[in-house]
Amino acid sequence: MKDIFELKLIVTSENIDDLNHVNNVVYVEWMDKVAFEHWAFLTKNNPLPEYIWVVVKHEIEYLKQAVLGDVITVRTWVGETKGFKSERLMEFYKNNLLLVKAKTVWGMLDAKTYKPSRIRENVLKVLQPIK
């Protein structure tokens, strides 16, 4: 079973575009925020400052709209992890209605050299804890 991390967001006027719904770019910003919050949560007892993450690829499917004042629940979990890449999957919900599905491929880099770093056991234990 996947470990799901949740974060709630409220749609503000800054998130709204000319079509009176959440702008597509805002979802990318939220994806970054949720990924950062999830990594901070996963590493709170075991910091890993020797690594940084960068986006390699985003895939986003916009299904429904969110509007001003909506409370959005974002659910995220770690997908396939191999080499220096790790997938993060996200779903954005308003109540139980799925609004957006996304997958981001992240690359792990050495924090000093900014070169790709193979994801080893110490990081895998954090990304995919065994129950």
C-alpha positions in Angstrom: 0.0 0.0 0.0 1.2 3.5 -0.9 2.0 6.0 1.9 -0.3 9.0 1.1 0.6 12.5 2.3 -2.2 15.1 2.3 -2.1 18.8 2.3 -5.1 21.2 2.1 -5.0 24.4 0.1 -7.6 27.2 -0.2 -8.1 28.9 -3.6 -7.4 32.6 -3.2 -7.9 35.5 -5.7 -4.2 35.3 -6.6 -4.8 31.7 -8.0 -7.6 32.8 -10.3 -7.1 33.6 -14.0 -9.2 35.5 -16.6 -11.5 32.5 -16.9 -12.4 32.7 -13.2 -10.8 29.4 -12.3 -7.4 28.2 -10.9 -4.8 28.9 -13.5 -2.9 25.9 -14.8 0.5 27.4 -13.6 -0.9 27.5 -10.1 -1.2 23.7 -10.1 2.5 23.5 -11.0 3.4 25.8 -8.1 1.2 23.8 -5.8 2.9 20.6 -7.0 6.3 22.1 -6.0 4.9 23.2 -2.6 3.4 19.8 -1.8 6.5 17.9 -2.9 8.7 20.2 -0.7 6.3 19.7 2.3 6.2 15.9 1.8 10.0 15.6 1.6 10.3 17.8 4.8 7.8 15.4 6.5 9.6 12.3 5.3 13.0 13.6 6.4 12.0 15.3 9.7 13.7 12.6 11.8 16.4 11.8 9.3 17.5 14.9 7.4 19.4 14.3 4.1 20.9 17.7 3.4 23.5 16.1 1.1 20.8 15.8 -1.6 18.6 18.1 -3.6 15.8 17.4 -6.0 15.1 18.9 -9.4 12.2 18.4 -11.8 12.9 16.3 -14.8 9.4 16.1 -16.2 5.8 17.0 -15.4 2.6 15.2 -16.7 -0.6 17.0 -15.8 -4.2 16.0 -16.6 -6.7 18.8 -15.9 -10.1 17.2 -15.4 -12.3 19.7 -13.6 -12.1 23.4 -12.4 -11.5 24.9 -9.0 -12.8 28.4 -8.2 -12.3 31.1 -5.6 -12.8 29.8 -2.1 -12.6 26.1 -2.9 -10.8 23.9 -0.4 -8.5 21.6 -2.3 -7.1 18.4 -0.8 -3.8 17.3 -2.5 -2.8 13.7 -2.1 0.7 12.6 -3.0 2.8 9.5 -2.9 6.1 8.2 -4.3 6.0 6.0 -7.4 8.7 4.2 -9.2 12.2 5.0 -8.0 15.3 3.9 -9.8 18.7 5.3 -10.8 18.7 8.9 -9.8 15.0 9.4 -10.6 11.9 9.2 -8.5 8.2 9.6 -9.5 5.8 11.6 -7.4 2.2 11.2 -8.1 -0.5 13.7 -7.0 -4.2 14.1 -7.1 -6.1 17.3 -6.4 -9.6 17.0 -5.0 -12.5 19.3 -4.2 -14.6 17.3 -1.7 -14.4 13.8 -3.4 -14.3 15.2 -6.9 -10.9 14.6 -8.7 -9.8 17.8 -10.4 -6.3 17.2 -11.5 -3.9 14.2 -11.8 -0.2 14.7 -12.1 3.1 12.8 -12.2 6.4 14.5 -11.7 9.7 12.8 -12.3 12.3 14.2 -9.9 16.0 13.8 -10.2 18.2 13.6 -7.1 21.4 15.6 -7.2 24.4 15.9 -4.9 23.9 19.1 -3.1 27.5 20.2 -3.5 28.3 19.3 -7.1 24.7 19.4 -8.5 25.5 16.2 -10.4 23.0 13.3 -10.5 23.3 11.0 -7.5 22.1 7.4 -7.6 19.2 6.9 -5.1 20.6 4.5 -2.5 19.2 2.5 0.4 19.3 5.5 2.8 17.1 7.5 0.6 14.8 4.6 -0.5 14.1 4.0 3.2 12.8 7.5 3.5 10.9 7.5 0.2 9.3 4.1 0.5 9.1 3.2 4.2 8.3 -0.5 5.0 5.3 -1.0 7.2 
